[in-house]
Amino acid sequence: MNIINKLTLRHLKENKRRTMVTIIGVIISVAMVTAVSTLFVSFLDLMKQDNINKGGEWHVQYKNLNQEQLDTIKSAENTDSVFLRKDLGYSKIEDPPNASKPYLFFTSLDEKGLKEMPIKLKDGRFPKNDGEVVVSEDILTQKNKLKIGDSLSVELGDRLMDDMTLFQDNSFNGEEEEFRTKEKASYTIVGTMEQPEWEYPWAPGYTVISFLDDKQAGSTAFITEKKLSKDLFDDAKAFAKKHDITTVEFNHELLRYYGVSNNDNLNATLFGMASIIVGIILIGSVALIYNAFAISVSERARHLGMLSSVGATKIQKRNSVFFEGAVIGLISIPIGLIAGIGGMAVTFWFMNTTLTNVFSDGLKISVSITPFSILAACAVSIITIFISTLIPARRASKVSAIDAIRQTPDVKMSGRSVKTSKLTRKMFGIEGEIGLKKPETEQEAIHRYCILTRHLHHFVSFRIVFH
């Protein structure tokens, strides 16, 4: 360590109060940045989990697959996991208790799909073959009076309107839609479940889930990718085209929380909002920290001037201020990170009493920390300290030895602070005007008081002689 840095450390130790104030200011700045990044990451994690609880965790889905296409998807390099689903059709309910929900909607999931999809089993068990089903508990508690172990014989078919097939996201259209029977089927009820979160409130059919053999053609594959990027959309479409897959869809809502979106306007909006928030914190932090370093440079100006007189270069004087900022940062940043994360943990604890009734399954927001959020907080804090020390460092490097010792740049007086009226000069002369200027020291104040007293004496004598 060179002599200038040693003197800088000595100056920090000797001025413990100012050093402590500077450290506290930087800690507050780092804590604010860390709190914002932690809040952002934790809220995104909460939204991801809420979305997964409602519709399962998947990124891409390919529809109407044959066995060859399915095998290709499973062996793809970026495929992490796959589960299958196949919609079997609708069945009419005789005398439905809810006029807007006159159907049973039959769908099937493979073994992995039964685990991955958010299905809350109330009683019984999941189906183990294609002749068993789990039904929504709403069916058992209504007019049909079904129970576990009962057989369910139905006619499966499609809902049509103007020769267009309708699905669960299409509400019931009354007599305007047509029901066309495809086949008859018989099932055994082996369990009951809560109404699935992925069943739309306006859906015309109560969900009934059967077991899907992974060799069954016409299935829909739900893919979870290993690595997510903005190229996902183009890559998935290119993959579908290459293997003659007719339909590919994306879980846009979940992908958005991972920061993956093909909507340029949305990306620009999110980036703009993040930039504004970080900019406000950066400006506020610089305003908070800058004064501390400016005062430090002002106090050290005499030392810097002495160093300059014995050969210290501008770069050495400038780097001494940067070194001070680095020392303050090494102490403050770790403490600020802990303070920011701890503060958000306490905040989330109070928030969860309200959020419990907002999200599905009573989800609670918890502190989520990622390497990126910590690195981002550290980077913003380092930039803040650097900007805060930049101007004082440049000023310290440019001041000459004599000016630094006299602290000329730091002693400033405006014209208004020493301004006197024209009447004062006419009555007391130039000496009296000088005497009325604002004194800088006690000796100067006494001297100016004597001058003013003498002029008052002359003025009174003049008035007596005149009369």
Stockholm file with secondary structure:
# STOCKHOLM 1.0

chainA/1-467         MNIINKLTLRHLKENKRRTMVTIIGVIISVAMVTAVSTLFVSFLDLMKQDNINKGGEWHVQYKNLNQEQLDTIKSAENTDSVFLRKDLGYSKIEDPPNASKPYLFFTSLDEKGLKEMPIKLKDGRFPKNDGEVVVSEDILTQKNKLKIGDSLSVELGDRLMDDMTLFQDNSFNGEEEEFRTKEKASYTIVGTMEQPEWEYPWAPGYTVISFLDDKQAGSTAFITEKKLSKDLFDDAKAFAKKHDITTVEFNHELLRYYGVSNNDNLNATLFGMASIIVGIILIGSVALIYNAFAISVSERARHLGMLSSVGATKIQKRNSVFFEGAVIGLISIPIGLIAGIGGMAVTFWFMNTTLTNVFSDGLKISVSITPFSILAACAVSIITIFISTLIPARRASKVSAIDAIRQTPDVKMSGRSVKTSKLTRKMFGIEGEIGLKKPETEQEAIHRYCILTRHLHHFVSFRIVFH
#=GR chainA/1-467 SS CCHHHHHHHHHHHHTHHHHHHHHHHHHHHHHHHHHHHHHHHHHHHHHHHHHHHHHCSCSEEEEEECHHHHHHHHTCTTEEEEEEEEEEEEEECSSCSSTTCCEEEEEEECHHHHHHSCCCEEEECCCSSTTEEEEEHHHHTSTTCCCTTCEEEEEEEEEEETTEEECTTSCCCGGGSEEEEEEEEEEEEEEEECCCTTSCTTCSEEEEEEECCTTCTTEEEEEEESSCCTTHHHHHHHHHHHTTCCEEEECHHHHHHTTCCSCHHHHHHHHHHHHHHHHHHHHHHHHHHHHHHHHHHHHHHHHHHHHHHTTCCHHHHHHHHHHHHHHHHHHHHHHHHHHHHHHHHHHHHHHHHHHTTTSGGGCCCCCCCCHHHHHHHHHHHHHHHHHHHHHHHHHHHHSCHHHHHHTGGGCCCCTGGGCCCHHHHHHHHHHHHHHTSCCSSHHHHHHHHHHHHHHHHHHHHHHHHHC
#=GC SS_cons         CCHHHHHHHHHHHHTHHHHHHHHHHHHHHHHHHHHHHHHHHHHHHHHHHHHHHHHCSCSEEEEEECHHHHHHHHTCTTEEEEEEEEEEEEEECSSCSSTTCCEEEEEEECHHHHHHSCCCEEEECCCSSTTEEEEEHHHHTSTTCCCTTCEEEEEEEEEEETTEEECTTSCCCGGGSEEEEEEEEEEEEEEEECCCTTSCTTCSEEEEEEECCTTCTTEEEEEEESSCCTTHHHHHHHHHHHTTCCEEEECHHHHHHTTCCSCHHHHHHHHHHHHHHHHHHHHHHHHHHHHHHHHHHHHHHHHHHHHHHTTCCHHHHHHHHHHHHHHHHHHHHHHHHHHHHHHHHHHHHHHHHHHTTTSGGGCCCCCCCCHHHHHHHHHHHHHHHHHHHHHHHHHHHHSCHHHHHHTGGGCCCCTGGGCCCHHHHHHHHHHHHHHTSCCSSHHHHHHHHHHHHHHHHHHHHHHHHHC
//
